[in-house]
């Protein structure tokens, strides 16, 4: 018993073809009705961003996303007195580039986010700030394992049962430990 269903889209019309043993399913397909709606504003269940229904001409601000400005590095840097608006994203379309082994260059955008008080030209790029924070963190020895921590861990006692047939013996050791059933000596 098969039910084959085929949907085809042609010229904004959907065709529905079904083949099945009608006597088995006791279904009368009769005439198939096609409904076509070309007006987006009449549709139900439209997408939503930040509780705003995507309908009509909406800006990023209308959607609660804030403003985004896009320009070349040269044009941004020519505006020496521009105070970066708070929360606004400034995209430098050609901030830098990478070059492959064949000499082909690919532009890489740079991004700054305004604070409402600083000149845009003086603000760091997001990548610069991230690089600084990562470098600062990596070079911070106190944030990582200290030599005192290593010494403490290296002098911990390991515990395992004796595998020489005396499973009731518990062995405590600072020189060896058990890993996957094998006794490993630290020395």
C-alpha positions as CSV (number, residue, x, y, z in Angstrom):
1,X,0.0,0.0,0.0
2,X,1.7,3.2,-1.2
3,X,0.8,6.8,-0.9
4,X,2.8,8.9,-3.3
5,X,2.6,12.7,-2.9
6,X,4.2,15.1,-5.3
7,X,4.4,18.9,-4.8
8,X,5.5,21.0,-7.8
9,X,5.9,24.8,-7.7
10,X,5.3,26.5,-11.1
11,X,4.6,30.2,-11.6
12,X,3.7,30.8,-7.9
13,X,1.2,27.9,-8.1
14,X,1.6,24.6,-6.2
15,X,0.3,21.5,-7.8
16,X,-0.7,18.5,-5.6
17,X,-0.8,15.1,-7.2
18,X,-1.6,12.0,-5.1
19,X,-1.7,8.4,-6.1
20,X,-3.0,5.8,-3.7
21,X,-5.4,2.9,-3.6
22,X,-8.6,4.9,-2.9
23,X,-10.6,1.9,-2.0
24,X,-8.1,1.0,0.8
25,X,-8.0,4.5,2.3
26,X,-11.6,5.3,1.5
27,X,-10.6,8.8,0.5
28,X,-12.1,11.0,-2.2
29,X,-9.6,13.5,-3.4
30,X,-12.1,15.0,-5.8
31,X,-10.8,18.3,-7.2
32,X,-7.6,19.7,-5.7
33,X,-7.9,23.4,-4.7
34,X,-4.9,25.6,-5.1
35,X,-4.6,28.7,-3.0
36,X,-2.0,31.3,-4.0
37,X,-1.2,34.4,-2.0
38,X,1.3,36.9,-3.3
39,X,0.8,39.6,-0.7
40,X,3.3,39.1,2.2
41,X,1.3,41.4,4.5
42,X,-1.7,39.0,4.3
43,X,0.3,36.0,5.4
44,X,0.0,34.6,8.9
45,X,2.9,33.6,11.2
46,X,5.4,36.1,9.9
47,X,8.9,35.9,11.3
48,X,9.7,38.0,14.5
49,X,12.9,39.6,15.7
50,X,13.1,41.0,19.2
51,X,9.3,40.7,19.5
52,X,8.8,42.8,16.3
53,X,6.9,41.2,13.4
54,X,8.8,41.5,10.1
55,X,6.3,43.5,8.2
56,X,6.7,46.6,6.1
57,X,9.9,48.6,5.7
58,X,11.8,48.2,9.0
59,X,15.2,49.5,10.0
60,X,17.7,47.8,12.3
61,X,16.6,50.3,15.0
62,X,13.0,49.3,14.5
63,X,14.1,45.7,15.3
64,X,16.0,46.8,18.4
65,X,19.3,46.1,16.7
66,X,20.8,49.5,16.8
67,X,22.4,51.3,13.9
68,X,25.2,50.1,11.7
69,X,27.3,52.5,9.5
70,X,29.5,51.1,6.7
71,X,32.2,53.0,4.9
72,X,35.8,52.8,3.7
73,X,38.8,53.3,6.0
74,X,39.8,56.4,4.1
75,X,36.3,58.0,4.5
76,X,36.1,57.2,8.2
77,X,39.6,58.5,8.9
78,X,38.9,61.8,7.0
79,X,36.2,62.6,9.7
80,X,38.6,63.7,12.5
81,X,35.9,65.3,14.6
82,X,33.3,62.6,14.4
83,X,32.2,61.4,17.9
84,X,31.2,57.8,17.8
85,X,27.5,57.4,18.8
86,X,26.9,55.1,21.8
87,X,26.1,51.5,20.8
88,X,26.5,52.2,17.0
89,X,28.6,49.7,15.0
90,X,31.0,51.3,12.6
91,X,32.3,49.0,9.8
92,X,35.5,49.9,8.0
93,X,35.0,47.9,4.7
94,X,38.7,47.8,3.9
95,X,40.4,47.9,7.3
96,X,43.1,45.4,6.3
97,X,43.6,42.6,3.8
98,X,45.1,39.1,3.6
99,X,47.2,38.0,0.7
100,X,47.4,34.4,-0.6
101,X,50.4,32.7,-2.1
102,X,49.4,33.9,-5.6
103,X,49.3,37.5,-4.5
104,X,45.5,37.8,-4.5
105,X,44.3,40.2,-1.8
106,X,41.1,39.8,0.1
107,X,39.8,42.8,2.1
108,X,39.0,42.3,5.7
109,X,36.5,44.6,7.5
110,X,37.2,46.2,10.8
111,X,34.6,47.0,13.4
112,X,34.4,49.7,16.1
113,X,31.5,50.2,18.5
114,X,30.8,53.7,19.6
115,X,30.8,54.8,23.3
116,X,29.2,58.2,22.8
117,X,32.2,60.2,24.1
118,X,35.2,59.4,22.0
119,X,36.3,60.4,18.5
120,X,35.7,57.5,16.1
121,X,39.2,57.8,14.8
122,X,40.7,57.3,18.3
123,X,38.6,54.2,19.2
124,X,40.2,50.7,19.0
125,X,38.9,48.1,16.5
126,X,37.2,45.2,18.1
127,X,40.0,42.9,16.9
128,X,42.6,45.1,18.5
129,X,40.9,45.1,21.8
130,X,40.4,41.4,21.7
131,X,44.0,40.8,20.8
132,X,45.1,43.0,23.7
133,X,42.9,41.2,26.2
134,X,44.0,37.8,25.0
135,X,47.7,38.7,25.1
136,X,47.2,40.2,28.6
137,X,45.5,37.1,29.8
138,X,48.0,34.6,28.3
139,X,50.9,36.6,29.9
140,X,49.3,36.6,33.3
141,X,51.0,33.8,35.2
142,X,48.8,34.2,38.2
143,X,45.7,33.4,36.1
144,X,47.2,30.1,35.1
145,X,48.7,27.2,37.0
146,X,51.4,28.5,39.3
147,X,54.5,26.7,40.3
148,X,53.1,26.3,43.8
149,X,50.0,24.6,42.3
150,X,52.1,22.3,40.3
151,X,54.2,21.3,43.3
152,X,51.0,20.7,45.3
153,X,49.5,18.5,42.6
154,X,52.8,16.6,42.1
155,X,52.9,15.7,45.8
156,X,49.4,14.3,46.1
157,X,48.9,10.8,47.2
158,X,47.4,8.3,44.7
159,X,45.4,5.3,45.9
160,X,44.8,2.0,44.1
161,X,44.1,-1.6,44.9
162,X,46.9,-4.2,44.7
163,X,46.5,-6.3,41.5
164,X,48.8,-9.1,42.7
165,X,45.8,-11.1,43.8
166,X,45.3,-9.3,47.1
167,X,42.4,-7.0,46.1
168,X,41.8,-6.2,49.7
169,X,45.1,-4.2,49.9
170,X,44.8,-0.5,49.3
171,X,48.0,1.1,48.3
172,X,48.7,4.8,49.0
173,X,51.6,6.2,47.1
174,X,53.3,9.5,46.0
175,X,55.5,7.6,43.5
176,X,52.9,5.6,41.4
177,X,49.3,5.6,40.4
178,X,46.9,3.4,38.5
179,X,45.7,4.3,35.0
180,X,43.4,2.0,33.1
181,X,44.4,-0.9,35.2
182,X,48.1,-0.4,34.7
183,X,50.5,0.8,37.5
184,X,52.6,3.8,36.4
185,X,55.6,5.0,38.3
186,X,56.2,8.8,38.3
187,X,60.0,8.4,38.5
